[in-house]
């Protein structure tokens, strides 16, 4: 668990720092990401870098706090999978919480060069059947 927890911690730290290089360094060059925002699929680390550059650049002086809960993982040799609930909290320059949302994240990871790299990521949130609105707060 600690090896995979380290990947989650590195993700959290890279997002908070708005460090594009550290963020995309967590991903395999051939990663495929099924993100829940606007794009059907990001294919390859360069495409994912473009998303991260745009995301972090759009924040201005704000930061994003990331908290993972209900983390589960399993390692089998040089492959692993993990899933969690992830809460993203928009923070003012002074550290005040401005807004938050929670979604689900699943990773498939491969150990490469002594480090775990995400080869597939899928993020999602349930949709309310009656309203057709995405549910961005965990029960």
Buried (B, 14 or more C-beta within 10 A) or exposed (E): EEEBEEBBEBBBEBBEEBBBEBBBBBBBEEBBBBBBEEEEEBEBBEBBBBBBBEBBEEEEEBBBBBBBEEBEBEBEEEEBBBBBBBBBBBBEEEEEEEEBBBBBBBBBBBBEEEBBBBBBBBBEBEEEEEEEEEBBEBE
